Structures are given as structure tokens and as C-alpha cells.
Amino acid sequence: MAQFTRNEVFQLMQETGLVPLFYHANVEVGKEVLKACYDGGARLLEFTARGDFAHEVFSELNKYAQNKLPGMALGVGSITDAAAASLYMQMGANFIVTPTFREDIAKVCNRRKVLWSPGCGSLTEINVAEELGCEIVKLFPGAIYGPEFVKAAKGPQPWTRIMPTGGVTLAEDNLRSWFDAGVTCVGIGSKLISREILEKKDYPGLKKKVEQTIKLIKQIQE
């Protein structure tokens, strides 16, 4: 069962402005990454469940987060059907992120009052998602649409909350363009948790990058 309500998860997204994205088949590597992100100030992490037996890895990581990282909301991304969403929620996923809009996933998440963020690419998709109770939509792939899409979308519907993923970097001008356009938070994967960091096991370096990114986001938002 989720440890955080969907409102609490959304609050964390607003407060930190950052959702790190990560997948690795090795549980111990996952724990190190989780700890580094947590120590750097992140309070959410999206486990992008793309590998074989990913649910087993997530189960161990979520137990670790619950026992060792108080206040850390671990969620799951790359979910493509309701059955997978239900499986991960049974293992305590605090939020579900999908690459596309799926009504079947919306229903199972709403039934258990778990935040879900669907990948949307048009105002129609965003509106339908919001009609089904979506708090924050995922703009994916963000690089295709860009900050201008966000700015245009929020013109007629300023209540819409958007999290771009894909195309978001750690550069100040890139982050500033997204937040100035009106995003609630950003999802960052390999630009934050890079292959180099994982290969070198530079977890102190990851902690520093997370810390610096959150600090920069807060400065931009002021």
C-alpha cells in the first residue's frame, strides 16, 4: 500500500521541483542511487520499470526506502497497462507514471487513490486526463514539444499542471525556460543519474548534482 496520498505526492513535486528517473537491475546499485538522491534533497524518485523482473527490484527498493529513507516517495514509470499498475501499487508504489494516456490505468489508480501522471501530447489528451482526476500530466517526450507548448497550454487553462520528461537538462537556461513557461516540476533521467556516475560508483557526486539542481530550481522559482 502507498505510504503517501496523491495530494502528498503532488505536494512533494511542487516543493522540490525535481523527480529523478532511474532504472538498474542491481538492487544494491539502486539503493546507493536512492540514498544519494535522498541525501541530496530529493524526496521522490521514479523507478522506470523497463527490465525483466523489474518488479522484484522495485519491491526491494521500496522496502529500503520505507525503512531507511523517511519521507521518500518511490514511484514507478514506464507503466503501459492497468495490470502492471496494479502490481506495483500492491508493492507500495506511491505514484504511477505512464508514457501515454491510458484510461484503464487511470481507473485502477483512482480506485486506490494513488497519483498517476500520464504522458500527454495535446490539449485534448490533457483535458481528458484531468476529467479523469489527473493532478499532473507528463509532457513526453519533452524535447519534441518544448517550453513553448507548456506556455501555450497554460494560456487557456492555467490550472493545468505539467511535468516534462525527456529533453530536460541540468543547464540553468534549460531549466529556467521550462519553469518560466509554467511547469510544476521536471523529470530528469540520464542527464542527472548518468552512466558515468554509475560506472564509477560516484554516489557522492550524484548527491552533489541533485543538491545543486534542487537549489537552482528553487532560485529560478523565486
C-alpha positions as CSV (number, residue, x, y, z in Angstrom):
1,M,0.0,0.0,0.0
2,A,1.2,3.5,-0.8
3,Q,2.7,5.4,2.1
4,F,1.8,8.8,0.7
5,T,-1.5,10.1,-0.5
6,R,-1.7,11.5,-4.0
7,N,-2.0,15.0,-2.6
8,E,1.1,14.5,-0.5
9,V,3.0,13.2,-3.6
10,F,1.9,16.2,-5.6
11,Q,3.0,18.5,-2.7
12,L,6.4,16.9,-2.8
13,M,6.6,17.5,-6.6
14,Q,5.7,21.2,-6.1
15,E,8.2,21.6,-3.2
16,T,11.3,20.1,-4.8
17,G,10.5,20.7,-8.4
18,L,12.5,17.6,-9.4
19,V,11.7,13.9,-10.0
20,P,14.8,11.9,-10.7
21,L,14.3,9.0,-13.1
22,F,16.3,5.8,-12.8
23,Y,16.4,2.1,-13.6
24,H,19.1,-0.5,-12.8
25,A,18.7,-4.3,-12.5
26,N,21.0,-4.4,-9.5
27,V,19.2,-3.8,-6.2
28,E,22.4,-2.7,-4.4
29,V,23.1,-0.1,-7.0
30,G,19.5,1.1,-6.7
31,K,19.9,1.5,-3.0
32,E,23.0,3.6,-3.5
33,V,21.3,5.8,-6.0
34,L,18.2,6.2,-3.8
35,K,20.3,7.2,-0.8
36,A,22.4,9.7,-2.9
37,C,19.3,11.4,-4.3
38,Y,17.7,11.4,-0.8
39,D,20.8,12.9,0.8
40,G,20.9,15.5,-2.0
41,G,17.4,16.7,-1.1
42,A,15.2,14.7,-3.5
43,R,12.0,13.3,-1.9
44,L,10.7,11.5,-5.0
45,L,12.2,9.0,-7.4
46,E,10.6,7.4,-10.4
47,F,11.8,3.8,-10.9
48,T,11.5,3.4,-14.7
49,A,10.5,-0.3,-14.8
50,R,11.8,-1.4,-18.2
51,G,13.8,-4.6,-17.4
52,D,13.0,-8.2,-16.8
53,F,11.9,-8.8,-13.2
54,A,11.9,-5.1,-12.6
55,H,9.0,-5.6,-10.1
56,E,11.3,-7.6,-7.9
57,V,13.9,-4.9,-7.9
58,F,11.3,-2.3,-7.1
59,S,9.9,-4.3,-4.2
60,E,13.3,-4.4,-2.5
61,L,14.0,-0.7,-3.2
62,N,10.6,0.4,-1.8
63,K,11.2,-1.6,1.4
64,Y,14.6,0.0,1.7
65,A,13.0,3.5,1.2
66,Q,10.3,2.8,3.7
67,N,12.8,1.6,6.4
68,K,15.8,3.8,5.8
69,L,14.7,6.9,4.0
70,P,11.8,8.6,5.9
71,G,9.8,10.9,3.7
72,M,11.0,9.4,0.4
73,A,8.2,8.6,-2.1
74,L,9.2,6.0,-4.6
75,G,7.1,5.6,-7.7
76,V,7.1,3.7,-10.9
77,G,7.4,4.8,-14.5
78,S,7.1,3.3,-18.0
79,I,3.8,1.6,-17.0
80,T,1.8,0.6,-20.0
81,D,-1.3,-1.2,-18.7
82,A,-3.6,-1.5,-15.7
83,A,-2.3,-4.9,-14.7
84,A,1.2,-3.6,-14.3
85,A,0.0,-0.5,-12.4
86,S,-2.0,-2.8,-10.0
87,L,1.1,-5.0,-9.4
88,Y,3.3,-2.1,-8.5
89,M,0.7,-0.5,-6.3
90,Q,0.4,-3.8,-4.5
91,M,4.1,-3.4,-3.7
92,G,3.5,0.1,-2.4
93,A,4.2,2.4,-5.4
94,N,3.4,5.9,-4.3
95,F,2.7,7.2,-7.9
96,I,2.4,5.8,-11.4
97,V,3.8,7.4,-14.5
98,T,2.9,6.3,-18.0
99,P,4.4,7.1,-21.4
100,T,0.9,7.5,-22.9
101,F,-2.6,8.3,-21.7
102,R,-4.4,5.2,-20.7
103,E,-7.9,5.3,-19.2
104,D,-7.6,1.7,-17.8
105,I,-4.6,2.9,-15.7
106,A,-6.5,6.0,-14.6
107,K,-9.3,3.8,-13.2
108,V,-7.1,1.4,-11.2
109,C,-5.0,4.3,-9.7
110,N,-8.1,6.3,-8.8
111,R,-9.6,3.3,-7.2
112,R,-6.7,3.2,-4.8
113,K,-6.3,6.9,-4.6
114,V,-2.7,6.8,-6.0
115,L,-1.4,9.7,-8.1
116,W,-0.9,8.9,-11.8
117,S,0.8,11.0,-14.4
118,P,0.1,10.1,-18.0
119,G,2.2,11.0,-21.0
120,C,0.2,13.6,-23.0
121,G,1.0,15.5,-26.2
122,S,-2.1,17.5,-26.9
123,L,-4.6,19.7,-25.1
124,T,-7.3,17.1,-25.8
125,E,-5.3,14.4,-24.0
126,I,-4.6,16.7,-21.1
127,N,-8.2,17.7,-20.8
128,V,-9.4,14.1,-20.8
129,A,-6.8,13.1,-18.2
130,E,-7.9,16.0,-16.0
131,E,-11.5,15.0,-16.4
132,L,-10.5,11.6,-15.0
133,G,-8.8,13.2,-12.0
134,C,-5.2,13.6,-13.1
135,E,-3.3,16.1,-10.9
136,I,-0.2,16.5,-13.1
137,V,0.4,15.4,-16.7
138,K,3.7,14.2,-18.1
139,L,4.8,16.0,-21.2
140,F,6.6,13.3,-23.1
141,P,8.9,13.4,-24.9
142,G,9.5,17.0,-23.6
143,A,12.2,17.8,-26.2
144,I,9.6,17.4,-29.0
145,Y,7.1,19.9,-27.5
146,G,9.4,22.2,-25.6
147,P,8.6,25.1,-23.2
148,E,6.5,26.9,-25.8
149,F,3.9,24.1,-25.7
150,V,3.7,24.5,-21.9
151,K,3.3,28.2,-22.1
152,A,0.6,27.9,-24.8
153,A,-1.3,25.2,-23.0
154,K,-1.4,27.1,-19.7
155,G,-2.8,30.2,-21.5
156,P,-6.4,29.0,-21.8
157,Q,-6.1,26.6,-18.8
158,P,-3.8,28.0,-16.1
159,W,-4.9,25.3,-13.7
160,T,-3.1,22.6,-15.7
161,R,0.0,21.1,-14.0
162,I,2.7,19.8,-16.2
163,M,5.9,17.7,-15.7
164,P,8.1,17.5,-18.8
165,T,10.4,14.4,-19.1
166,G,12.9,13.9,-21.9
167,G,14.7,17.0,-23.1
168,V,15.2,18.5,-19.7
169,T,18.9,19.1,-18.8
170,L,20.8,20.5,-15.8
171,A,21.8,23.7,-17.6
172,E,20.3,26.8,-16.0
173,D,19.0,28.2,-19.2
174,N,17.2,24.9,-20.0
175,L,15.6,24.7,-16.5
176,R,14.7,28.3,-16.5
177,S,12.9,28.0,-19.8
178,W,10.8,25.2,-18.5
179,F,9.9,26.8,-15.2
180,D,9.3,30.2,-16.7
181,A,6.9,28.5,-19.1
182,G,4.9,27.3,-16.0
183,V,5.9,23.7,-15.3
184,T,5.3,22.3,-11.8
185,C,8.3,20.1,-11.8
186,V,10.7,18.3,-14.1
187,G,11.7,14.7,-14.6
188,I,15.3,14.1,-15.3
189,G,17.0,10.7,-16.0
190,S,20.4,10.1,-17.5
191,K,21.3,13.8,-17.5
192,L,21.2,13.6,-13.7
193,I,22.0,9.9,-13.0
194,S,24.5,9.4,-15.8
195,R,26.1,6.2,-17.0
196,E,29.5,7.7,-15.9
197,I,28.3,8.1,-12.3
198,L,27.0,4.5,-12.2
199,E,30.2,3.1,-13.8
200,K,32.4,5.0,-11.4
201,K,30.1,4.5,-8.4
202,D,30.4,8.2,-7.8
203,Y,27.4,8.4,-5.4
204,P,28.8,11.5,-3.6
205,G,29.0,13.2,-7.0
206,L,25.4,12.3,-7.6
207,K,24.3,13.6,-4.2
208,K,26.0,16.9,-5.1
209,K,24.4,17.1,-8.6
210,V,20.9,16.5,-7.0
211,E,21.6,19.1,-4.3
212,Q,22.8,21.7,-6.9
213,T,19.8,21.0,-9.2
214,I,17.2,21.5,-6.5
215,K,18.9,24.6,-5.3
216,L,19.0,26.0,-8.8
217,I,15.3,25.2,-9.3
218,K,14.4,27.0,-6.1
219,Q,16.3,30.1,-7.2
220,I,14.5,30.0,-10.6
221,Q,11.2,29.7,-8.9
222,E,11.8,32.7,-6.6
